[in-house]
């Protein structure tokens, strides 16, 4: 166990940890849930009226996998609610563009009636419509045809195409890949990596890996190197990062573990962005090795702040010590920026 393991995760609700800092608070989760539930109820009823077919919704993405992190540097909470319109193989009553039009219109009606400040982004995104809320939060609503005979789901796009895409399979893959007792730690490691990426690539979006790419890389690495062992989060993170670096050194292609027309290879970085991502991973691994090998708590914390900056908790003043004569400081100085927003989420004029 590394000297700074307790700053990653604690079963104590009062402990200040990296996990506590990066995941949504109870109040934030309640806000997300209440707005998500209201939108689901509206869509299930209103789209059934508009389309004339059975409609269901299914939570997907980071929220469903419990790997959602707080927005960093002014980002949004991103919640994905899949909308499924059901009919059988012998029918094709609605084209993809028709389904997208119904979804967009239904969301606009919802925004007009909603008691929460929200607006629908128009025009819609290629593969989903988006409802933007206050408090840096949005809900994406991809809409699918679910074949009631075959069980196959296809995503409706703005190009009037059907794409093979079934997010439910990703959740099942996650559950099958890991033993139930191991999933909580694996989820924490995914959150740590997502927070690191948000910090590391805040000004270099071309090199920032997608949430799905990081999730698949981390879960595969966890299943192969950590699962079944007795690792604290800091040592587990080092094992996972080591495995990811080794894997990508052999091939940077990361196959989607579930079938998809669009995301066969989850690594969609450009060659230049990929190069910078791999370099950043090497730097993260160096931090992990330096931090976990240090027996001094203050020095270990100082090393971890090289990766997690202001997100990583610091010891109290009595716990702070000099790392060694060659290390200039043990406290990371955060970059402070103050943004002022209106209640609808728009940046206020200054």
C-alpha angles and dihedrals in degrees: 000000000000121000092249099045093116090062092063102054140353134176088222112098090211097055117107105229140159090247091054091048097051102041123074117268122243090258091050092049090050090052092049093046097049093050093043092051093049092052093047092053092050095048095047091054103034098043091049087056093047098044102030093227137100112279129196134171132218128192113233143166127040094338091057093045092047092236097115115135132198117266113268123204095004100313127141137253102250117211120178121206114182116211117208124197111192132215136137137262096264093058136071103170096152132043118218092255090052091054091049091050092052091049094050093048092048092051092049090053089050092051091053092053099037120114089210120078105255141138135196117241110238128228093035124237120264095259105020147015118244132216112200118208136186119265093051097289134130137176120216115205114196110185125216142188107232111201106223091201101047102022091231117143123207126189120233113227133193088246086069091249134130114229124197103242131143116173091183087071090058091057091048090049091053092050093046094045095058135043112247094246091054100049097084093059092042089053090052091052091051089052091050091052093046090050091048090051092049090054098039096048101032090121097029108058092162089069097040112112119226121256090245093052092051091046095053093044092049096045093048091048092047093051091050102042112016110028112106093017129105102246129154113221096262094054091041090054091053091051092049095047091047091052092048092050091049092047095050091046087065096043133349092206111105112194119220106247090217129049118273137155093212106036106042088134111035092199102088096160119129116247090258093045091047091053092054091046091054091048090051090051090053089052091048091052090051089053091049093051093046093047099045093045093054115095093195114090097212093048092047091051090049090054093050092051087063086069103030102028113187092359092071114086119238127220118251117267093271091055096052115103136165111267096212140310092275096052111085100203144359097208123075114222108221123224104240123208125167119208122184119209136188118238090263091060097256118134111256120236116253 
